[in-house]
Amino acid sequence: MVMKMADKLSMYSATNSTVYCWTPGTPNRTFSSLEKAVEYVSEHIDQIATLEVFVHGDDGPELIDDRELAKLVKILRATH
């Protein structure tokens, strides 16, 4: 089953999520939810070249790549 992007924000609302910054000198950061991780990305997307988010889910990890992340940022911005 393919999950809609908007559903991921609610499904992982209490799931630790790490933002991986592949820019040298930029530390990775872990947040208490996917939404908080996406908010961080939204605030820094113009300053950091390559980002991915690793969601630490109960059913195993999920990696959200830059294309999916851009969609989540757009959804989050539209709802806030």
N, CA, C and O atoms as a CHARMM CRD file, in Angstrom:
* protein
*
  320
    1    1 MET  N      0.83800  -1.18300   0.00000 PROA 1      0.00000
    2    1 MET  CA     0.00000   0.00000   0.00000 PROA 1      0.00000
    3    1 MET  C      0.88600   1.25100   0.00000 PROA 1      0.00000
    4    1 MET  O      1.79800   1.37600   0.81700 PROA 1      0.00000
    5    2 VAL  N      0.61400   2.14300  -0.89700 PROA 2      0.00000
    6    2 VAL  CA     1.35800   3.38600  -0.96800 PROA 2      0.00000
    7    2 VAL  C      0.65000   4.42800  -0.11900 PROA 2      0.00000
    8    2 VAL  O     -0.54200   4.68200  -0.29100 PROA 2      0.00000
    9    3 MET  N      1.39100   5.02300   0.78900 PROA 3      0.00000
   10    3 MET  CA     0.81900   6.01600   1.68600 PROA 3      0.00000
   11    3 MET  C      0.90900   7.40100   1.05900 PROA 3      0.00000
   12    3 MET  O      1.92100   7.75900   0.45700 PROA 3      0.00000
   13    4 LYS  N     -0.15600   8.16900   1.20600 PROA 4      0.00000
   14    4 LYS  CA    -0.12900   9.54600   0.73000 PROA 4      0.00000
   15    4 LYS  C      0.83100  10.35800   1.58700 PROA 4      0.00000
   16    4 LYS  O      0.99300  10.10100   2.78000 PROA 4      0.00000
   17    5 MET  N      1.45600  11.33200   0.96200 PROA 5      0.00000
   18    5 MET  CA     2.43700  12.16100   1.67300 PROA 5      0.00000
   19    5 MET  C      1.82900  12.81700   2.90800 PROA 5      0.00000
   20    5 MET  O      2.44500  12.80600   3.97400 PROA 5      0.00000
   21    6 ALA  N      0.63900  13.38500   2.78500 PROA 6      0.00000
   22    6 ALA  CA     0.00800  14.07000   3.91600 PROA 6      0.00000
   23    6 ALA  C     -0.24000  13.10700   5.07100 PROA 6      0.00000
   24    6 ALA  O     -0.17100  13.50700   6.23300 PROA 6      0.00000
   25    7 ASP  N     -0.52500  11.85000   4.76800 PROA 7      0.00000
   26    7 ASP  CA    -0.77700  10.85600   5.81000 PROA 7      0.00000
   27    7 ASP  C      0.48500  10.54500   6.61600 PROA 7      0.00000
   28    7 ASP  O      0.40500  10.17000   7.78500 PROA 7      0.00000
   29    8 LYS  N      1.63400  10.70100   5.99200 PROA 8      0.00000
   30    8 LYS  CA     2.88300  10.41900   6.69600 PROA 8      0.00000
   31    8 LYS  C      3.08300  11.36800   7.87100 PROA 8      0.00000
   32    8 LYS  O      3.59300  10.96500   8.91700 PROA 8      0.00000
   33    9 LEU  N      2.68500  12.62000   7.70200 PROA 9      0.00000
   34    9 LEU  CA     2.85000  13.58700   8.79400 PROA 9      0.00000
   35    9 LEU  C      2.06400  13.16600  10.02700 PROA 9      0.00000
   36    9 LEU  O      2.56200  13.28300  11.14700 PROA 9      0.00000
   37   10 SER  N      0.84100  12.67900   9.83600 PROA 10     0.00000
   38   10 SER  CA     0.04600  12.26200  10.99000 PROA 10     0.00000
   39   10 SER  C      0.47000  10.88500  11.49900 PROA 10     0.00000
   40   10 SER  O      0.48100  10.65000  12.70700 PROA 10     0.00000
   41   11 MET  N      0.81200   9.99100  10.60500 PROA 11     0.00000
   42   11 MET  CA     1.21000   8.64700  11.01900 PROA 11     0.00000
   43   11 MET  C      2.48500   8.68100  11.86600 PROA 11     0.00000
   44   11 MET  O      2.61700   7.91900  12.82400 PROA 11     0.00000
   45   12 TYR  N      3.41300   9.55700  11.51400 PROA 12     0.00000
   46   12 TYR  CA     4.67700   9.64900  12.22900 PROA 12     0.00000
   47   12 TYR  C      4.71500  10.86000  13.16200 PROA 12     0.00000
   48   12 TYR  O      5.77300  11.45500  13.36400 PROA 12     0.00000
   49   13 SER  N      3.56900  11.22300  13.72700 PROA 13     0.00000
   50   13 SER  CA     3.48200  12.40700  14.58600 PROA 13     0.00000
   51   13 SER  C      4.22000  12.24100  15.91500 PROA 13     0.00000
   52   13 SER  O      4.53000  13.23300  16.57400 PROA 13     0.00000
   53   14 ALA  N      4.50100  11.01100  16.31100 PROA 14     0.00000
   54   14 ALA  CA     5.22900  10.77000  17.55700 PROA 14     0.00000
   55   14 ALA  C      6.41400   9.83500  17.32100 PROA 14     0.00000
   56   14 ALA  O      6.80600   9.07600  18.20800 PROA 14     0.00000
   57   15 THR  N      6.97000   9.89800  16.12900 PROA 15     0.00000
   58   15 THR  CA     8.06400   9.01100  15.75300 PROA 15     0.00000
   59   15 THR  C      9.33600   9.81200  15.52400 PROA 15     0.00000
   60   15 THR  O      9.35000  10.75000  14.72700 PROA 15     0.00000
   61   16 ASN  N     10.40700   9.44100  16.22400 PROA 16     0.00000
   62   16 ASN  CA    11.67500  10.13100  16.02500 PROA 16     0.00000
   63   16 ASN  C     12.07200  10.09900  14.55600 PROA 16     0.00000
   64   16 ASN  O     11.93900   9.08000  13.87900 PROA 16     0.00000
   65   17 SER  N     12.56400  11.24000  14.08100 PROA 17     0.00000
   66   17 SER  CA    12.96100  11.37900  12.68300 PROA 17     0.00000
   67   17 SER  C     14.25200  12.18200  12.63400 PROA 17     0.00000
   68   17 SER  O     14.36500  13.24200  13.25000 PROA 17     0.00000
   69   18 THR  N     15.21400  11.66600  11.89600 PROA 18     0.00000
   70   18 THR  CA    16.51200  12.31800  11.79000 PROA 18     0.00000
   71   18 THR  C     16.67100  12.96100  10.42100 PROA 18     0.00000
   72   18 THR  O     16.45600  12.31900   9.39200 PROA 18     0.00000
   73   19 VAL  N     17.04800  14.22700  10.41800 PROA 19     0.00000
   74   19 VAL  CA    17.34900  14.93900   9.17900 PROA 19     0.00000
   75   19 VAL  C     18.83300  14.72000   8.89700 PROA 19     0.00000
   76   19 VAL  O     19.69200  15.11700   9.68400 PROA 19     0.00000
   77   20 TYR  N     19.11900  14.08500   7.76800 PROA 20     0.00000
   78   20 TYR  CA    20.49900  13.86800   7.34200 PROA 20     0.00000
   79   20 TYR  C     20.87700  14.95800   6.35600 PROA 20     0.00000
   80   20 TYR  O     20.26500  15.10100   5.29800 PROA 20     0.00000
   81   21 CYS  N     21.87500  15.70700   6.71400 PROA 21     0.00000
   82   21 CYS  CA    22.38400  16.79400   5.88600 PROA 21     0.00000
   83   21 CYS  C     23.67600  16.31100   5.25200 PROA 21     0.00000
   84   21 CYS  O     24.65100  16.04100   5.95400 PROA 21     0.00000
   85   22 TRP  N     23.69000  16.20300   3.95400 PROA 22     0.00000
   86   22 TRP  CA    24.86800  15.68900   3.26100 PROA 22     0.00000
   87   22 TRP  C     25.80700  16.81200   2.83500 PROA 22     0.00000
   88   22 TRP  O     26.64700  16.62700   1.95400 PROA 22     0.00000
   89   23 THR  N     25.66100  17.97500   3.46400 PROA 23     0.00000
   90   23 THR  CA    26.55100  19.10400   3.23000 PROA 23     0.00000
   91   23 THR  C     27.67000  19.03400   4.27100 PROA 23     0.00000
   92   23 THR  O     27.38800  18.95300   5.46600 PROA 23     0.00000
   93   24 PRO  N     28.93200  19.06300   3.83800 PROA 24     0.00000
   94   24 PRO  CA    30.03800  18.99200   4.80900 PROA 24     0.00000
   95   24 PRO  C     29.91700  20.07200   5.88300 PROA 24     0.00000
   96   24 PRO  O     29.64100  21.23600   5.59100 PROA 24     0.00000
   97   25 GLY  N     30.13000  19.66100   7.12600 PROA 25     0.00000
   98   25 GLY  CA    30.09500  20.59700   8.24400 PROA 25     0.00000
   99   25 GLY  C     28.71100  20.85400   8.81300 PROA 25     0.00000
  100   25 GLY  O     28.57700  21.59700   9.78500 PROA 25     0.00000
  101   26 THR  N     27.68800  20.26200   8.23700 PROA 26     0.00000
  102   26 THR  CA    26.32400  20.44200   8.73400 PROA 26     0.00000
  103   26 THR  C     25.91700  19.18700   9.49900 PROA 26     0.00000
  104   26 THR  O     25.84500  18.10800   8.91100 PROA 26     0.00000
  105   27 PRO  N     25.64800  19.30600  10.79900 PROA 27     0.00000
  106   27 PRO  CA    25.32000  18.11900  11.59200 PROA 27     0.00000
  107   27 PRO  C     23.91900  17.58200  11.29500 PROA 27     0.00000
  108   27 PRO  O     23.01900  18.32900  10.91300 PROA 27     0.00000
  109   28 ASN  N     23.75600  16.27500  11.47800 PROA 28     0.00000
  110   28 ASN  CA    22.43100  15.66500  11.40000 PROA 28     0.00000
  111   28 ASN  C     21.67900  16.02600  12.67200 PROA 28     0.00000
  112   28 ASN  O     22.29100  16.24300  13.71800 PROA 28     0.00000
  113   29 ARG  N     20.34300  16.09300  12.58600 PROA 29     0.00000
  114   29 ARG  CA    19.53900  16.43600  13.76500 PROA 29     0.00000
  115   29 ARG  C     18.35800  15.48600  13.86500 PROA 29     0.00000
  116   29 ARG  O     17.72900  15.14900  12.86300 PROA 29     0.00000
  117   30 THR  N     18.06500  15.05700  15.09300 PROA 30     0.00000
  118   30 THR  CA    16.93200  14.16400  15.33600 PROA 30     0.00000
  119   30 THR  C     15.83300  14.93900  16.05000 PROA 30     0.00000
  120   30 THR  O     16.09500  15.71200  16.97100 PROA 30     0.00000
  121   31 PHE  N     14.58900  14.71700  15.60400 PROA 31     0.00000
  122   31 PHE  CA    13.41700  15.40000  16.14900 PROA 31     0.00000
  123   31 PHE  C     12.42200  14.36200  16.65800 PROA 31     0.00000
  124   31 PHE  O     12.51200  13.18400  16.31100 PROA 31     0.00000
  125   32 SER  N     11.48100  14.80300  17.47700 PROA 32     0.00000
  126   32 SER  CA    10.51400  13.88900  18.10000 PROA 32     0.00000
  127   32 SER  C      9.36600  13.49400  17.17900 PROA 32     0.00000
  128   32 SER  O      8.54800  12.64800  17.54200 PROA 32     0.00000
  129   33 SER  N      9.29200  14.09500  15.99400 PROA 33     0.00000
  130   33 SER  CA     8.24100  13.74300  15.04500 PROA 33     0.00000
  131   33 SER  C      8.68700  14.08800  13.63300 PROA 33     0.00000
  132   33 SER  O      9.61100  14.87600  13.43400 PROA 33     0.00000
  133   34 LEU  N      8.02200  13.49000  12.66200 PROA 34     0.00000
  134   34 LEU  CA     8.30400  13.81200  11.27000 PROA 34     0.00000
  135   34 LEU  C      7.95900  15.26900  10.98800 PROA 34     0.00000
  136   34 LEU  O      8.68200  15.94500  10.25600 PROA 34     0.00000
  137   35 GLU  N      6.86500  15.75600  11.55800 PROA 35     0.00000
  138   35 GLU  CA     6.46500  17.14200  11.31900 PROA 35     0.00000
  139   35 GLU  C      7.55100  18.12400  11.78200 PROA 35     0.00000
  140   35 GLU  O      7.86400  19.08100  11.07400 PROA 35     0.00000
  141   36 LYS  N      8.11400  17.88800  12.95100 PROA 36     0.00000
  142   36 LYS  CA     9.16600  18.77900  13.45200 PROA 36     0.00000
  143   36 LYS  C     10.40000  18.71000  12.55000 PROA 36     0.00000
  144   36 LYS  O     11.05600  19.72500  12.31200 PROA 36     0.00000
  145   37 ALA  N     10.71200  17.51900  12.05300 PROA 37     0.00000
  146   37 ALA  CA    11.84000  17.37300  11.13200 PROA 37     0.00000
  147   37 ALA  C     11.57500  18.13200   9.83500 PROA 37     0.00000
  148   37 ALA  O     12.46700  18.80000   9.31100 PROA 37     0.00000
  149   38 VAL  N     10.35900  18.03000   9.32200 PROA 38     0.00000
  150   38 VAL  CA    10.00200  18.72600   8.07900 PROA 38     0.00000
  151   38 VAL  C      9.98100  20.23600   8.30300 PROA 38     0.00000
  152   38 VAL  O     10.36600  20.99200   7.41100 PROA 38     0.00000
  153   39 GLU  N      9.54000  20.68600   9.47100 PROA 39     0.00000
  154   39 GLU  CA     9.59600  22.12700   9.78100 PROA 39     0.00000
  155   39 GLU  C     11.03600  22.63000   9.73200 PROA 39     0.00000
  156   39 GLU  O     11.30700  23.69500   9.17800 PROA 39     0.00000
  157   40 TYR  N     11.95500  21.86300  10.31100 PROA 40     0.00000
  158   40 TYR  CA    13.37400  22.22500  10.28100 PROA 40     0.00000
  159   40 TYR  C     13.87400  22.30100   8.83500 PROA 40     0.00000
  160   40 TYR  O     14.55800  23.25000   8.45000 PROA 40     0.00000
  161   41 VAL  N     13.52400  21.29500   8.05300 PROA 41     0.00000
  162   41 VAL  CA    13.91200  21.28700   6.64000 PROA 41     0.00000
  163   41 VAL  C     13.34700  22.49900   5.92800 PROA 41     0.00000
  164   41 VAL  O     14.04500  23.14500   5.14600 PROA 41     0.00000
  165   42 SER  N     12.09000  22.81100   6.19300 PROA 42     0.00000
  166   42 SER  CA    11.43100  23.95800   5.55800 PROA 42     0.00000
  167   42 SER  C     12.17400  25.25600   5.84000 PROA 42     0.00000
  168   42 SER  O     12.29400  26.11800   4.96900 PROA 42     0.00000
  169   43 GLU  N     12.66900  25.38600   7.05900 PROA 43     0.00000
  170   43 GLU  CA    13.38600  26.60400   7.45800 PROA 43     0.00000
  171   43 GLU  C     14.79000  26.67900   6.86500 PROA 43     0.00000
  172   43 GLU  O     15.34100  27.77100   6.72100 PROA 43     0.00000
  173   44 HSD  N     15.37800  25.53000   6.51900 PROA 44     0.00000
  174   44 HSD  CA    16.77200  25.49900   6.08300 PROA 44     0.00000
  175   44 HSD  C     16.97000  24.97500   4.65900 PROA 44     0.00000
  176   44 HSD  O     18.10600  24.77400   4.22800 PROA 44     0.00000
  177   45 ILE  N     15.89400  24.75400   3.93800 PROA 45     0.00000
  178   45 ILE  CA    15.98800  24.10200   2.63000 PROA 45     0.00000
  179   45 ILE  C     16.83300  24.89000   1.62900 PROA 45     0.00000
  180   45 ILE  O     17.43900  24.29200   0.74000 PROA 45     0.00000
  181   46 ASP  N     16.88600  26.20400   1.75100 PROA 46     0.00000
  182   46 ASP  CA    17.67900  27.01400   0.82800 PROA 46     0.00000
  183   46 ASP  C     19.16100  27.04800   1.20600 PROA 46     0.00000
  184   46 ASP  O     20.00300  27.43000   0.39200 PROA 46     0.00000
  185   47 GLN  N     19.47600  26.65300   2.42800 PROA 47     0.00000
  186   47 GLN  CA    20.85300  26.74200   2.91800 PROA 47     0.00000
  187   47 GLN  C     21.59900  25.41700   2.86000 PROA 47     0.00000
  188   47 GLN  O     22.82900  25.39800   2.90000 PROA 47     0.00000
  189   48 ILE  N     20.87500  24.31800   2.76700 PROA 48     0.00000
  190   48 ILE  CA    21.49600  22.99700   2.80000 PROA 48     0.00000
  191   48 ILE  C     21.19300  22.29700   1.47200 PROA 48     0.00000
  192   48 ILE  O     20.03500  22.15100   1.08000 PROA 48     0.00000
  193   49 ALA  N     22.24000  21.87700   0.80400 PROA 49     0.00000
  194   49 ALA  CA    22.10400  21.35200  -0.55800 PROA 49     0.00000
  195   49 ALA  C     21.32200  20.02900  -0.62700 PROA 49     0.00000
  196   49 ALA  O     20.38200  19.92200  -1.41400 PROA 49     0.00000
  197   50 THR  N     21.68000  19.04900   0.15600 PROA 50     0.00000
  198   50 THR  CA    21.07000  17.72800   0.04600 PROA 50     0.00000
  199   50 THR  C     20.57600  17.27500   1.40600 PROA 50     0.00000
  200   50 THR  O     21.32600  17.24700   2.38100 PROA 50     0.00000
  201   51 LEU  N     19.29700  16.91900   1.45200 PROA 51     0.00000
  202   51 LEU  CA    18.67800  16.48500   2.70500 PROA 51     0.00000
  203   51 LEU  C     17.90000  15.19900   2.48900 PROA 51     0.00000
  204   51 LEU  O     17.34200  14.97100   1.41500 PROA 51     0.00000
  205   52 GLU  N     17.86600  14.36500   3.51000 PROA 52     0.00000
  206   52 GLU  CA    16.99000  13.20900   3.56600 PROA 52     0.00000
  207   52 GLU  C     16.51100  13.09800   5.00400 PROA 52     0.00000
  208   52 GLU  O     17.17100  13.58300   5.92400 PROA 52     0.00000
  209   53 VAL  N     15.37000  12.46400   5.19600 PROA 53     0.00000
  210   53 VAL  CA    14.86600  12.24100   6.54600 PROA 53     0.00000
  211   53 VAL  C     14.71100  10.73900   6.75700 PROA 53     0.00000
  212   53 VAL  O     14.12700  10.03200   5.93600 PROA 53     0.00000
  213   54 PHE  N     15.24500  10.28100   7.86900 PROA 54     0.00000
  214   54 PHE  CA    15.16500   8.88500   8.26900 PROA 54     0.00000
  215   54 PHE  C     14.15400   8.80400   9.40000 PROA 54     0.00000
  216   54 PHE  O     14.38200   9.35200  10.47900 PROA 54     0.00000
  217   55 VAL  N     13.03000   8.11800   9.16200 PROA 55     0.00000
  218   55 VAL  CA    11.98400   7.96600  10.17200 PROA 55     0.00000
  219   55 VAL  C     12.22600   6.65100  10.89900 PROA 55     0.00000
  220   55 VAL  O     12.31000   5.59300  10.27400 PROA 55     0.00000
  221   56 HSD  N     12.33600   6.72100  12.22700 PROA 56     0.00000
  222   56 HSD  CA    12.63000   5.55000  13.06100 PROA 56     0.00000
  223   56 HSD  C     11.32900   4.84700  13.43600 PROA 56     0.00000
  224   56 HSD  O     10.93900   4.87700  14.60300 PROA 56     0.00000
  225   57 GLY  N     10.65100   4.21800  12.48700 PROA 57     0.00000
  226   57 GLY  CA     9.34000   3.61900  12.71500 PROA 57     0.00000
  227   57 GLY  C      9.39100   2.27400  13.41200 PROA 57     0.00000
  228   57 GLY  O     10.41200   1.58700  13.38700 PROA 57     0.00000
  229   58 ASP  N      8.27500   1.90100  14.03700 PROA 58     0.00000
  230   58 ASP  CA     8.15700   0.60800  14.72100 PROA 58     0.00000
  231   58 ASP  C      8.23300  -0.55800  13.74700 PROA 58     0.00000
  232   58 ASP  O      8.69700  -1.64100  14.10300 PROA 58     0.00000
  233   59 ASP  N      7.77500  -0.33700  12.51200 PROA 59     0.00000
  234   59 ASP  CA     7.78400  -1.39800  11.50200 PROA 59     0.00000
  235   59 ASP  C      9.06700  -1.37800  10.67700 PROA 59     0.00000
  236   59 ASP  O      9.13600  -1.97700   9.60400 PROA 59     0.00000
  237   60 GLY  N     10.05500  -0.70100  11.17800 PROA 60     0.00000
  238   60 GLY  CA    11.31000  -0.57300  10.45900 PROA 60     0.00000
  239   60 GLY  C     11.50000   0.85500   9.98500 PROA 60     0.00000
  240   60 GLY  O     10.55400   1.64200   9.98400 PROA 60     0.00000
  241   61 PRO  N     12.68900   1.18500   9.59200 PROA 61     0.00000
  242   61 PRO  CA    12.98600   2.55400   9.18500 PROA 61     0.00000
  243   61 PRO  C     12.40500   2.89300   7.81600 PROA 61     0.00000
  244   61 PRO  O     12.18300   2.01900   6.97800 PROA 61     0.00000
  245   62 GLU  N     12.17100   4.16600   7.61900 PROA 62     0.00000
  246   62 GLU  CA    11.73400   4.65600   6.31600 PROA 62     0.00000
  247   62 GLU  C     12.59900   5.85400   5.96300 PROA 62     0.00000
  248   62 GLU  O     12.79300   6.75800   6.77600 PROA 62     0.00000
  249   63 LEU  N     13.11200   5.85000   4.75400 PROA 63     0.00000
  250   63 LEU  CA    13.91800   6.96100   4.27200 PROA 63     0.00000
  251   63 LEU  C     13.07100   7.80800   3.34000 PROA 63     0.00000
  252   63 LEU  O     12.49200   7.30200   2.37900 PROA 63     0.00000
  253   64 ILE  N     13.00300   9.10000   3.63000 PROA 64     0.00000
  254   64 ILE  CA    12.25900  10.03300   2.78100 PROA 64     0.00000
  255   64 ILE  C     13.29200  10.83500   2.00900 PROA 64     0.00000
  256   64 ILE  O     14.07000  11.59200   2.59000 PROA 64     0.00000
  257   65 ASP  N     13.29200  10.66100   0.69400 PROA 65     0.00000
  258   65 ASP  CA    14.30800  11.31100  -0.13600 PROA 65     0.00000
  259   65 ASP  C     13.94100  12.76700  -0.42200 PROA 65     0.00000
  260   65 ASP  O     12.88600  13.24800  -0.00900 PROA 65     0.00000
  261   66 ASP  N     14.81900  13.44700  -1.12600 PROA 66     0.00000
  262   66 ASP  CA    14.63200  14.88700  -1.35100 PROA 66     0.00000
  263   66 ASP  C     13.36800  15.21800  -2.13300 PROA 66     0.00000
  264   66 ASP  O     12.75700  16.25600  -1.87900 PROA 66     0.00000
  265   67 ARG  N     12.95300  14.37100  -3.07900 PROA 67     0.00000
  266   67 ARG  CA    11.71600  14.64500  -3.83300 PROA 67     0.00000
  267   67 ARG  C     10.48800  14.53900  -2.92500 PROA 67     0.00000
  268   67 ARG  O      9.61200  15.40300  -2.94800 PROA 67     0.00000
  269   68 GLU  N     10.43600  13.46500  -2.12500 PROA 68     0.00000
  270   68 GLU  CA     9.31800  13.29000  -1.19300 PROA 68     0.00000
  271   68 GLU  C      9.33900  14.39300  -0.13700 PROA 68     0.00000
  272   68 GLU  O      8.29200  14.90500   0.26000 PROA 68     0.00000
  273   69 LEU  N     10.52000  14.74700   0.30400 PROA 69     0.00000
  274   69 LEU  CA    10.67200  15.79000   1.31100 PROA 69     0.00000
  275   69 LEU  C     10.14900  17.12600   0.80300 PROA 69     0.00000
  276   69 LEU  O      9.51000  17.86400   1.55200 PROA 69     0.00000
  277   70 ALA  N     10.41000  17.44300  -0.45300 PROA 70     0.00000
  278   70 ALA  CA     9.89900  18.68300  -1.04800 PROA 70     0.00000
  279   70 ALA  C      8.37400  18.69900  -1.03700 PROA 70     0.00000
  280   70 ALA  O      7.76700  19.74400  -0.80300 PROA 70     0.00000
  281   71 LYS  N      7.75500  17.55600  -1.28700 PROA 71     0.00000
  282   71 LYS  CA     6.28800  17.45800  -1.23900 PROA 71     0.00000
  283   71 LYS  C      5.77700  17.68100   0.18100 PROA 71     0.00000
  284   71 LYS  O      4.78800  18.38500   0.38800 PROA 71     0.00000
  285   72 LEU  N      6.45700  17.07500   1.16200 PROA 72     0.00000
  286   72 LEU  CA     6.03900  17.24800   2.56100 PROA 72     0.00000
  287   72 LEU  C      6.20000  18.69500   3.01100 PROA 72     0.00000
  288   72 LEU  O      5.35400  19.21000   3.74100 PROA 72     0.00000
  289   73 VAL  N      7.26400  19.35300   2.59000 PROA 73     0.00000
  290   73 VAL  CA     7.45700  20.77100   2.92500 PROA 73     0.00000
  291   73 VAL  C      6.30800  21.59600   2.34500 PROA 73     0.00000
  292   73 VAL  O      5.76500  22.47300   3.01800 PROA 73     0.00000
  293   74 LYS  N      5.94700  21.31500   1.11400 PROA 74     0.00000
  294   74 LYS  CA     4.84500  22.04500   0.46300 PROA 74     0.00000
  295   74 LYS  C      3.52800  21.82500   1.21600 PROA 74     0.00000
  296   74 LYS  O      2.76900  22.77000   1.43000 PROA 74     0.00000
  297   75 ILE  N      3.26200  20.58700   1.61200 PROA 75     0.00000
  298   75 ILE  CA     2.04200  20.27300   2.36800 PROA 75     0.00000
  299   75 ILE  C      2.04600  20.98900   3.70600 PROA 75     0.00000
  300   75 ILE  O      1.03800  21.57600   4.09800 PROA 75     0.00000
  301   76 LEU  N      3.17100  20.94500   4.41100 PROA 76     0.00000
  302   76 LEU  CA     3.27000  21.58100   5.72400 PROA 76     0.00000
  303   76 LEU  C      3.08400  23.08400   5.61500 PROA 76     0.00000
  304   76 LEU  O      2.37600  23.67600   6.43000 PROA 76     0.00000
  305   77 ARG  N      3.70200  23.71000   4.63000 PROA 77     0.00000
  306   77 ARG  CA     3.55400  25.15000   4.44600 PROA 77     0.00000
  307   77 ARG  C      2.11600  25.53800   4.13300 PROA 77     0.00000
  308   77 ARG  O      1.65400  26.60300   4.54100 PROA 77     0.00000
  309   78 ALA  N      1.41000  24.67500   3.40900 PROA 78     0.00000
  310   78 ALA  CA     0.01800  24.97500   3.05400 PROA 78     0.00000
  311   78 ALA  C     -0.92000  24.84900   4.25100 PROA 78     0.00000
  312   78 ALA  O     -1.99000  25.45600   4.26800 PROA 78     0.00000
  313   79 THR  N     -0.52400  24.06500   5.24800 PROA 79     0.00000
  314   79 THR  CA    -1.41200  23.84500   6.39600 PROA 79     0.00000
  315   79 THR  C     -1.06700  24.73300   7.59400 PROA 79     0.00000
  316   79 THR  O     -1.80500  24.74400   8.58000 PROA 79     0.00000
  317   80 HSD  N      0.03200  25.47000   7.52500 PROA 80     0.00000
  318   80 HSD  CA     0.42000  26.33200   8.65000 PROA 80     0.00000
  319   80 HSD  C      0.29300  27.78100   8.30200 PROA 80     0.00000
  320   80 HSD  O      0.57900  28.64300   9.13300 PROA 80     0.00000
